[in-house]
Each structure stands twice: as structure tokens, then as C-alpha cells.
């Protein structure tokens, strides 16, 4: 049996004609940059999240970048985040000229530990970027309290957690911005790169609109140095179709995760921790095991897809050596990097397929 880590084809086939019709509509209109599809998607996702404003951008990475740029964060500033995340979180900080400052993670949730944030704050700290990793939100009340006390902005990296909730609310209830990704592997997948910034701040929203289009307003008059961060209209058209299905997909991911949980109970496999305050959306179902690399090879030999998110923490990456961190500085993050393994959890996974994954893992551990 062949089981990929992610298979997008079954869900695409179910809506193929709808997506092709939506794409054809854009092509027929020749409104390929901007246009009504972008606005419709922004309005629908803003309504979904209960936010006032949404700005479609070219990727989740660019959502982070344009948020930082729109807050005038740059050289001499510091931004606190986690070392256990995808490169884009920290890459965006460095690209605006600011300094990333790391705080270790909670070993249960894999998210940034609020207790570690306060000790990382200096007079140069301008923002905190909490990352809602794997589909579960951070402890936002604690982070918001710290940020409010020190008058620091919050940019939420929600690239992996579309639809996740904290205390019954979606991301963005109190922070300056929420950054979404529509990369094809995400809970709400695009048909290419894409992202969005959500906010409740009217001034910030207006700045984002200008910054995503080179900083011009009106055309050919530049108040800021922005970027080409526009969301593609064809992508937006496809996502408008897929948005109608995202509730079903999140339900299936949760059901698949619960099935794994029951199967691995009383085994050496540590299943994902669920905070009582959160509604996990399982963009990844990440187990924690000893001899992780050997298990990954065992799964691959048995034609089961798996992946390590992430094998080397960002403070240990060669490109960030100049920050001065070393192995041992963030032990919880480093331990997680040695033990985590994502296994298939996508909505079209069948129970037969899950049973095969479960048997293969249990025979190894």
C-alpha cells in the first residue's frame, strides 16, 4: 500500500469542474491582477475570522514581511519569536534588517513558551511573532498580557493553523496582524503560493494596501518603499471554491487525529497534546518518539510518507550564525527537533490507510 504524507488529488477531483470554471471566469475577464475575486476572498476570510480587514498577498512569507514593513520595524529593532518554526518566520525579520531574538518552546504544545518571552525583552524589542505551530494556537492571553505591559506589537504567524481557535475565538482577536498561508499543503490550500494579512486596525490596513503594491498611492506616486506582494486573481478564484469545503476538511482532520490517538494509547508513541483552551486543526499530526530517524526510514521502506518539521532549529542554522546562539541555548526546541515526526492526516485518508500506518509504527516501537 502506498500512502503519501499528503495527497491533494482526491479533493481536487471532487471540485475540479468548479475550480476550472472559476479560473476560466478570471481568464475570460482578463482581470488577472486585482479584481473582484481578490476582494471577494478578502471579505469572506475576514468574515470567517471575525476581523474587520483582510489583505491578500503573494505568500505567507510575504504576509509576515509586509506586516513588519508596515510597522516600520527595521535596523536596530528586535523581534521575539520561536527557534522551532519554518524559516520564513525568522527570514522575514532578518530581511527587514531587524534582529531575531529567540524564546524556547513549551515541550507539550511545541509553541513559544510565554514564560520565556519576558526574559528576552529589551528596550529594542518592537514585536513578538508567536507561531501557531502544526494547527494549534499559542497561549495568547499570556502573550497579550506581556505585549501590553511592554507596549509591543504582536504579529501572529498562523500559516499552519487556518481555522484554529483559542478560547473559542479565531486568531486575530487582539494582536496587530494575523498572517495566513495558502501554500498547497495548508488547511485552506491555494493552487500556488498565496497568503493574507488580517487586522482590526484601520490605519494598519490602509498601510498594508499601499505596501503590497510597491508603496504607491496614487499610481506612480510612492510614499513608502513597498513590494510586489499582490495575491494572484486565479489563485483567489480557486480558493473561493475551496473555502466552501474547509469546514468538512477540518472535521475530517480532527476525526483522523482522534483515530490515531486511540490507536497509540498506552504505546511509546507520544501523540499531539491538545491545550484545553485550543481547537487544534492538525495541519500536521506530529508524533514524538525515540529513534525518530530510524522510524522515518522504516515508514518510507513501507511506502508511508512522513516528514520532520523541523530537523534543525533556526538558532543552529548556518545562515543565522551571526546571532551568536549555540547548541544547548534552547533545549526544549532542540529536543523536539530530535524527536518529532509528522504522519499522514489529510482529509481523504481512509481508515484502512490509517490502520496500515498504525500497524507499521507499532511494529517498530
PyMOL commands that set and color helices and strands:
alter all, ss='L'
color gray80, all
select helices_A, chain A and resi 9-29+36-49+60-70+87-95+114-120+133-135+140-150+202-211+233-243+246-264+292-301+314-316+318-323+331-339+351-364
alter helices_A, ss='H'
color red, helices_A
select strands_A, chain A and resi 53-57+78-81+99-102+125-129+153-157+165-166+169-170+177-181+195-199+278-279+285-288+306-307+340-343
alter strands_A, ss='S'
color yellow, strands_A
deselect
rebuild
show_as cartoon
